[in-house]
């Protein structure tokens, strides 16, 4: 089975979530937004971000 990966930049992912830059980095660091590092750059798989968002709807726990 071939899988097509659409990797988002932090700015693209934060645009989807409609959050600021600092909030996005906090979500990556503390709340388990799925991501990978390519060198020093962070990339977020789009399908994993959508799955993470659906999980948050079932279990809201984004309090800082």
N, CA, C and O atoms as CSV, one atom per row, in Angstrom:
chain,resi,resn,atom,element,x,y,z
A,1,UNK,N,N,0.844,-1.175,0.000
A,1,UNK,CA,C,0.000,0.000,0.000
A,1,UNK,C,C,0.892,1.241,0.000
A,1,UNK,O,O,1.776,1.382,0.845
A,2,UNK,N,N,0.656,2.118,-0.936
A,2,UNK,CA,C,1.437,3.349,-1.031
A,2,UNK,C,C,0.737,4.446,-0.240
A,2,UNK,O,O,-0.480,4.608,-0.327
A,3,UNK,N,N,1.512,5.192,0.528
A,3,UNK,CA,C,0.959,6.258,1.349
A,3,UNK,C,C,1.538,7.583,0.875
A,3,UNK,O,O,2.745,7.712,0.670
A,4,UNK,N,N,0.670,8.554,0.705
A,4,UNK,CA,C,1.076,9.872,0.267
A,4,UNK,C,C,1.178,10.787,1.479
A,4,UNK,O,O,0.173,11.030,2.146
A,5,UNK,N,N,2.347,11.291,1.775
A,5,UNK,CA,C,2.545,12.162,2.921
A,5,UNK,C,C,2.502,13.619,2.488
A,5,UNK,O,O,3.207,14.030,1.566
A,6,UNK,N,N,1.674,14.381,3.160
A,6,UNK,CA,C,1.665,15.818,2.956
A,6,UNK,C,C,2.203,16.430,4.236
A,6,UNK,O,O,1.507,16.461,5.250
A,7,UNK,N,N,3.435,16.916,4.198
A,7,UNK,CA,C,4.065,17.489,5.371
A,7,UNK,C,C,3.859,18.996,5.387
A,7,UNK,O,O,4.145,19.690,4.411
A,8,UNK,N,N,3.357,19.488,6.517
A,8,UNK,CA,C,3.088,20.908,6.682
A,8,UNK,C,C,4.222,21.579,7.439
A,8,UNK,O,O,4.867,20.963,8.288
A,9,UNK,N,N,4.457,22.827,7.129
A,9,UNK,CA,C,5.369,23.624,7.949
A,9,UNK,C,C,4.615,24.035,9.208
A,9,UNK,O,O,3.397,23.873,9.288
A,10,UNK,N,N,5.328,24.559,10.178
A,10,UNK,CA,C,4.690,25.044,11.403
A,10,UNK,C,C,3.692,26.147,11.058
A,10,UNK,O,O,2.592,26.175,11.611
A,11,UNK,N,N,4.052,27.044,10.163
A,11,UNK,CA,C,3.141,28.129,9.780
A,11,UNK,C,C,1.884,27.609,9.094
A,11,UNK,O,O,0.795,28.133,9.327
A,12,UNK,N,N,2.014,26.594,8.257
A,12,UNK,CA,C,0.835,26.017,7.608
A,12,UNK,C,C,-0.075,25.334,8.628
A,12,UNK,O,O,-1.297,25.463,8.557
A,13,UNK,N,N,0.518,24.613,9.570
A,13,UNK,CA,C,-0.273,23.927,10.596
A,13,UNK,C,C,-0.959,24.928,11.516
A,13,UNK,O,O,-2.115,24.732,11.893
A,14,UNK,N,N,-0.266,25.987,11.878
A,14,UNK,CA,C,-0.888,26.974,12.774
A,14,UNK,C,C,-1.987,27.734,12.059
A,14,UNK,O,O,-2.928,28.210,12.696
A,15,UNK,N,N,-1.882,27.855,10.748
A,15,UNK,CA,C,-2.953,28.464,9.967
A,15,UNK,C,C,-4.210,27.587,10.007
A,15,UNK,O,O,-5.325,28.099,10.114
A,16,UNK,N,N,-4.028,26.291,9.923
A,16,UNK,CA,C,-5.157,25.356,10.010
A,16,UNK,C,C,-5.810,25.447,11.388
A,16,UNK,O,O,-7.035,25.478,11.500
A,17,UNK,N,N,-4.985,25.488,12.438
A,17,UNK,CA,C,-5.502,25.547,13.808
A,17,UNK,C,C,-5.922,26.954,14.225
A,17,UNK,O,O,-6.612,27.139,15.227
A,18,UNK,N,N,-5.492,27.944,13.436
A,18,UNK,CA,C,-5.771,29.352,13.725
A,18,UNK,C,C,-5.246,29.757,15.103
A,18,UNK,O,O,-5.970,30.315,15.927
A,19,UNK,N,N,-3.975,29.460,15.322
A,19,UNK,CA,C,-3.299,29.831,16.567
A,19,UNK,C,C,-2.033,30.595,16.224
A,19,UNK,O,O,-1.565,30.560,15.086
A,20,UNK,N,N,-1.492,31.275,17.197
A,20,UNK,CA,C,-0.256,32.016,17.017
A,20,UNK,C,C,0.959,31.108,17.017
A,20,UNK,O,O,0.878,29.918,17.319
A,21,UNK,N,N,2.086,31.707,16.668
A,21,UNK,CA,C,3.341,30.960,16.570
A,21,UNK,C,C,3.746,30.335,17.907
A,21,UNK,O,O,4.095,29.156,17.953
A,22,UNK,N,N,3.703,31.113,18.996
A,22,UNK,CA,C,4.097,30.585,20.305
A,22,UNK,C,C,3.177,29.464,20.756
A,22,UNK,O,O,3.638,28.463,21.305
A,23,UNK,N,N,1.881,29.624,20.529
A,23,UNK,CA,C,0.927,28.571,20.904
A,23,UNK,C,C,1.220,27.301,20.121
A,23,UNK,O,O,1.170,26.207,20.682
A,24,UNK,N,N,1.523,27.426,18.843
A,24,UNK,CA,C,1.812,26.244,18.023
A,24,UNK,C,C,3.022,25.501,18.553
A,24,UNK,O,O,3.004,24.275,18.656
A,25,UNK,N,N,4.075,26.235,18.890
A,25,UNK,CA,C,5.264,25.560,19.429
A,25,UNK,C,C,4.980,24.933,20.794
A,25,UNK,O,O,5.532,23.878,21.108
A,26,UNK,N,N,4.135,25.557,21.604
A,26,UNK,CA,C,3.735,24.948,22.882
A,26,UNK,C,C,2.941,23.672,22.652
A,26,UNK,O,O,3.131,22.685,23.364
A,27,UNK,N,N,2.056,23.684,21.666
A,27,UNK,CA,C,1.277,22.477,21.358
A,27,UNK,C,C,2.190,21.353,20.890
A,27,UNK,O,O,1.980,20.194,21.246
A,28,UNK,N,N,3.181,21.682,20.111
A,28,UNK,CA,C,4.131,20.668,19.649
A,28,UNK,C,C,4.920,20.114,20.830
A,28,UNK,O,O,5.099,18.903,20.958
A,29,UNK,N,N,5.386,21.008,21.683
A,29,UNK,CA,C,6.254,20.601,22.786
A,29,UNK,C,C,5.506,19.893,23.916
A,29,UNK,O,O,6.002,18.903,24.454
A,30,UNK,N,N,4.319,20.387,24.282
A,30,UNK,CA,C,3.650,19.892,25.490
A,30,UNK,C,C,2.394,19.067,25.245
A,30,UNK,O,O,2.027,18.256,26.096
A,31,UNK,N,N,1.734,19.244,24.129
A,31,UNK,CA,C,0.449,18.590,23.934
A,31,UNK,C,C,0.449,17.513,22.860
A,31,UNK,O,O,-0.612,17.050,22.441
A,32,UNK,N,N,1.611,17.123,22.421
A,32,UNK,CA,C,1.706,15.962,21.562
A,32,UNK,C,C,1.257,16.117,20.136
A,32,UNK,O,O,0.877,15.128,19.510
A,33,UNK,N,N,1.285,17.340,19.583
A,33,UNK,CA,C,1.005,17.463,18.164
A,33,UNK,C,C,2.066,16.643,17.429
A,33,UNK,O,O,3.261,16.887,17.592
A,34,UNK,N,N,1.635,15.679,16.627
A,34,UNK,CA,C,2.605,14.817,15.946
A,34,UNK,C,C,3.473,15.619,14.977
A,34,UNK,O,O,2.981,16.448,14.212
A,35,UNK,N,N,4.758,15.352,15.033
A,35,UNK,CA,C,5.682,16.077,14.170
A,35,UNK,C,C,6.945,15.264,13.960
A,35,UNK,O,O,7.227,14.314,14.689
A,36,UNK,N,N,7.691,15.658,12.950
A,36,UNK,CA,C,9.007,15.074,12.715
A,36,UNK,C,C,9.976,16.229,12.514
A,36,UNK,O,O,9.577,17.343,12.174
A,37,UNK,N,N,11.234,15.949,12.725
A,37,UNK,CA,C,12.268,16.944,12.467
A,37,UNK,C,C,13.055,16.500,11.242
A,37,UNK,O,O,13.509,15.360,11.140
A,38,UNK,N,N,13.198,17.432,10.328
A,38,UNK,CA,C,14.016,17.223,9.137
A,38,UNK,C,C,15.156,18.211,9.272
A,38,UNK,O,O,15.022,19.394,8.957
A,39,UNK,N,N,16.277,17.700,9.747
A,39,UNK,CA,C,17.368,18.601,10.119
A,39,UNK,C,C,16.908,19.398,11.329
A,39,UNK,O,O,16.562,18.817,12.358
A,40,UNK,N,N,16.899,20.714,11.218
A,40,UNK,CA,C,16.433,21.563,12.307
A,40,UNK,C,C,14.991,22.030,12.093
A,40,UNK,O,O,14.427,22.740,12.926
A,41,UNK,N,N,14.413,21.624,10.981
A,41,UNK,CA,C,13.057,22.070,10.661
A,41,UNK,C,C,12.014,21.079,11.171
A,41,UNK,O,O,12.239,19.869,11.164
A,42,UNK,N,N,10.879,21.601,11.611
A,42,UNK,CA,C,9.769,20.782,12.086
A,42,UNK,C,C,8.754,20.663,10.961
A,42,UNK,O,O,8.404,21.649,10.313
A,43,UNK,N,N,8.286,19.439,10.740
A,43,UNK,CA,C,7.232,19.183,9.762
A,43,UNK,C,C,6.124,18.387,10.451
A,43,UNK,O,O,6.387,17.511,11.274
A,44,UNK,N,N,4.883,18.711,10.099
A,44,UNK,CA,C,3.725,18.069,10.706
A,44,UNK,C,C,2.965,17.335,9.607
A,44,UNK,O,O,2.488,17.963,8.662
A,45,UNK,N,N,2.846,15.988,9.722
A,45,UNK,CA,C,2.062,15.251,8.732
A,45,UNK,C,C,0.589,15.683,8.816
A,45,UNK,O,O,-0.018,15.636,9.886
A,46,UNK,N,N,0.030,16.100,7.688
A,46,UNK,CA,C,-1.327,16.647,7.681
A,46,UNK,C,C,-2.352,15.643,8.204
A,46,UNK,O,O,-3.217,16.008,8.999
A,47,UNK,N,N,-2.267,14.379,7.769
A,47,UNK,CA,C,-3.238,13.391,8.225
A,47,UNK,C,C,-3.123,13.135,9.725
A,47,UNK,O,O,-4.129,12.887,10.390
A,48,UNK,N,N,-1.905,13.194,10.263
A,48,UNK,CA,C,-1.703,13.013,11.704
A,48,UNK,C,C,-2.239,14.209,12.490
A,48,UNK,O,O,-2.775,14.036,13.585
A,49,UNK,N,N,-2.101,15.417,11.945
A,49,UNK,CA,C,-2.636,16.606,12.592
A,49,UNK,C,C,-4.158,16.527,12.664
A,49,UNK,O,O,-4.751,16.863,13.689
A,50,UNK,N,N,-4.788,16.087,11.583
A,50,UNK,CA,C,-6.244,15.946,11.567
A,50,UNK,C,C,-6.695,14.899,12.579
A,50,UNK,O,O,-7.677,15.108,13.290
A,51,UNK,N,N,-5.987,13.775,12.649
A,51,UNK,CA,C,-6.314,12.736,13.632
A,51,UNK,C,C,-6.142,13.270,15.053
A,51,UNK,O,O,-6.958,12.978,15.927
A,52,UNK,N,N,-5.089,14.050,15.289
A,52,UNK,CA,C,-4.852,14.643,16.608
A,52,UNK,C,C,-5.987,15.596,16.978
A,52,UNK,O,O,-6.450,15.604,18.119
A,53,UNK,N,N,-6.436,16.403,16.005
A,53,UNK,CA,C,-7.539,17.341,16.265
A,53,UNK,C,C,-8.812,16.590,16.624
A,53,UNK,O,O,-9.522,16.992,17.545
A,54,UNK,N,N,-9.112,15.510,15.916
A,54,UNK,CA,C,-10.305,14.708,16.227
A,54,UNK,C,C,-10.223,14.120,17.628
A,54,UNK,O,O,-11.225,14.065,18.340
A,55,UNK,N,N,-9.046,13.686,18.022
A,55,UNK,CA,C,-8.853,13.146,19.368
A,55,UNK,C,C,-9.088,14.231,20.420
A,55,UNK,O,O,-9.651,13.954,21.479
A,56,UNK,N,N,-8.665,15.451,20.136
A,56,UNK,CA,C,-8.857,16.550,21.088
A,56,UNK,C,C,-10.333,16.885,21.251
A,56,UNK,O,O,-10.751,17.314,22.326
A,57,UNK,N,N,-11.118,16.697,20.214
A,57,UNK,CA,C,-12.559,16.937,20.305
A,57,UNK,C,C,-13.182,15.934,21.256
A,57,UNK,O,O,-14.070,16.290,22.031
A,58,UNK,N,N,-12.737,14.694,21.212
A,58,UNK,CA,C,-13.246,13.651,22.100
A,58,UNK,C,C,-12.763,13.852,23.517
A,58,UNK,O,O,-13.501,13.574,24.463
A,59,UNK,N,N,-11.523,14.335,23.691
A,59,UNK,CA,C,-10.912,14.500,24.996
A,59,UNK,C,C,-10.279,15.886,25.079
A,59,UNK,O,O,-9.057,16.004,24.995
A,60,UNK,N,N,-11.080,16.937,25.243
A,60,UNK,CA,C,-10.479,18.273,25.281
A,60,UNK,C,C,-9.575,18.447,26.484
A,60,UNK,O,O,-10.009,18.315,27.629
A,61,UNK,N,N,-8.319,18.745,26.214
A,61,UNK,CA,C,-7.351,18.941,27.309
A,61,UNK,C,C,-6.230,19.873,26.867
A,61,UNK,O,O,-5.053,19.567,27.061
A,62,UNK,N,N,-6.582,20.985,26.285
A,62,UNK,CA,C,-5.583,21.910,25.781
A,62,UNK,C,C,-5.282,23.036,26.771
A,62,UNK,O,O,-4.712,24.056,26.384
A,63,UNK,N,N,-5.652,22.869,28.021
A,63,UNK,CA,C,-5.399,23.925,29.015
A,63,UNK,C,C,-3.915,24.037,29.287
A,63,UNK,O,O,-3.214,23.031,29.400
A,64,UNK,N,N,-3.443,25.262,29.392
A,64,UNK,CA,C,-2.027,25.515,29.698
A,64,UNK,C,C,-1.916,25.989,31.119
A,64,UNK,O,O,-0.813,26.263,31.593
